[in-house]
Amino acid sequence: MRRSGQTLVFDADDTLWENNVLFERVIDDFMQWLAHPTLDHASIRSMFNDIEAANTMAHGYGSRVFLRSLGECFARLQERPATEAERREIDALAVALLEHRVELMPGVAVTLVDLGSRHDLLLLTKGAADEQQNKVDVSGLGHHFRSIHIVAEKNVETYRRLVRDESLTPADTWMIGNSPKSDINPARQAGLNAVFVPNDNTWVLEHDDVDPDDAGVLRLERFAEMLDHF
């Protein structure tokens, strides 16, 4: 049964468009380029994940923080900082990130058009404000949303603040996203409903368990399946 007259709040990265897969490609290229003589890829990746987790906590999200993490990983592995030439090579590996290219998920554009005819659509994304706004602009999707919110973090207070600022009714509001950590669990804790659309390439730092018995979470396999429910 379709629900009508709802407020649908959409995540952006890895929900509306591919994001983490671009970072994963850069990490793979980085490890190939590095060609470390003793450590395997799994060991290097574990080291990089630790560095990245620390940097996101200290400096936030986005391609600049990601490149900082690559540089620190290089320095730790080589026991010296990257030279200017090596720094340029690392940046070259990440050109797709630096240019903020956007690959829409299948069916996103037409689904938003349809949903927008019956529901109130908002966008809530976290990260560096200039980068996220650029991706929204390049995507061509911005006009579908009544309001766009770019935040430093998505936690319970973020959702409570959104409810207050937009005068939302939590029971009629749904957070749609791929991240259990940022989209699903904190939205539920704030009293909103949630639509979980998993992405095989979801960032490891966004992984978390979703309560399988939570009736307030709708689980879909594809974004376009939204039209079967809303």
N, C-alpha and C positions, 0 to 999 in steps of 0.2 A: 504494500500500500504506500502510495506517495504521500509525503508530508508536504503541506503547503504553508506559505507565509512564515518561513523560518529565516533566521539570520545564519548565514554560512560564512565562517571565518577560515580563510585558506592560508596554509603555509605556502611558501614559494619554492625554495631550493628542494629538489628531489621530490616535489609534489606536483608543481606546475611545469617545472623544467628540470632537466638533468643538471646535477651540480657535482656531487661527490665523485661520480665516475670520472670527471675531468681531473680531479685531484689524484685519483687512483692511477690514472694513466701517467701523470707526472711522476708519482712516486716510483712506479715501475721503471720509467725511463731513467730516473735518477739513480736507481740501484744498478741498472745496466751500465750506465755511464761511469758510475763509481768503480765498478768491477773490483770490489774489495778482495784482497788475496786470501783471507782466512775466514771471514764471517759469511754465513749464508744469508739469503734474502730474509728468512724468517727472523733471524737475530737482529738484522739491521732494522727491519720493520718494527720489531718490538721496541728497540731503542728510539726510533723515530716517534712511535706512538707516545712514549713517555715524555719526550721533549715537547711534542705538540700539545699534550694535555696540560703541561705546565704553562706553556705560552698562551694558550687560549684562556686559561684562568687569569693570567697576569695582563694580557694585552687584548683579549677579545678574539674576534673571528675575522676571516677574510684572507685574500691572497697575499697581502703584505705580511701577515702573521705566519702564514704557511711558508712563505719564502724564508722568513726568519728562522723557522724550524728546520728547513732544509739546510740552511747555512750552519746552524748549530750542530746538526747531525754530521755534516761534513767535517766540521772542526773537531768533533769528538772522535770520529773514526780515524781521521788523518793526524790527529794530535797537533793541529795547527789551523789557523783561520784560512779560508779560501782566498786565493789571490784575486786581483781585480779581473783577470781573464777567466778564472774559474767561476767567479761570481756572475759574469756575463753568460757563461755557459749554463749555469743553473737557471738564470732568468729566461734564457732561450728555451729551456725545457718547458717552462710554464707560460709560454706565450699565449695559449688559449685562455688561461686564467687572467692574465694581465689585460687582455683585450675584452674580457667579460663576454665571451661568446655565450649564446643561449640556445639550447636545444629543447624545444617544447616536448612534453610528454604526449604520447598519442591521444588524440581526441580532446585535448584540453580546451582549445579555442572554441570549438562548436559546443562543447558541454557547458562552458561558462555562458555563452550566449543564451542557451536554453534555460539554464538555472536562473540567470538574471531576469528572465521574464516573469518569474514567480517568487523569487526570494531576494532578500537584502544581502548583498555580497560585500565582504570586507577582506582585506589582505593583512596578514600579520607575519612579518619575517624578521629574523634576527641577523646581525652582522654589522660590518662597517657601513655606515649610512650611505656614503657616496657610492660604494660598490653595489649595494642592494638596490638603490634607486636607479643606477645605470642599468642593471639587469631588468628591472621593471620596465624602464623606457625601451630598451632594445627588444624585449619580449612582445611589445605591442598589446599587452593585456591590461594595462593600468586603467583603461576607461571602463572596464567591467566592474570596478570596485567603488563603492560609495566613499570609502576612506582607506588609506594605506598607512600602516603603522610599521615603522622600522625601529626595532628595539635592540638593546645590547644583549639581552638575555630573555629567554622565555621560561618563566617560572610561575608559581601560583600567583604571586603578587602581580605579575604582568597581566594575567587573565582577569584578576579582580579589578585592576585599574582599567582595563579595556571595557569591562562591564559598566563601570562607573562613568567613564568618559563618553561612551556611546549609548548610555541608558538602555542597555540590553536586558532582556529577560533570559536568565540562564537556561531555563527549561526549554526555551525555543531557539537556543543558540547551539551551533555545532562547530567544533574545531576540526578541520580536515587536514591531515598531514601524514607523513611517513615516519616521524620520529616518536617513539614511545617516550623518550626522555623530555623532549621539548614541546611536542604537540599534544600527545594523548594524555599522559598521566597528570601533568600539572593542570590541564584544562578540566579534567574530571575532578581533581581536588578542589578546583574553584567553583564547581557546581555546574559546569557546562557539559553538554553531550560531546561525543567525539566520533569522527569517522577515520578509521585507521586504514591507510592505503600503503601497505609495505612496499619498499623499494629494495631490490636485491643489493643495491650499491649504497645503502644507508651508511653514513659515517660511523665507525666503530664507537666513537665517543657519544653517539646519540642512541646507542642500544640500551634497552631496559626491558623488563618484563611487563606485559600487559595482562591484566587479570582476565582470564578466559571466561569467567562467570559474570563479568560486568555487563549488565544489560544496557548500560548507557554508552557502550562502545559498539558502533557498527563497523564490521570488518568487510572490506572490499578487496578484490584482486586487481581491479583496473579502475582508473579515474573515471572513465566513461560510465561505469556502473552507478555513479551518483544519480543518473537520470532514472534509474529503476526505483529510487527511494525518495527523491526530492522533486 
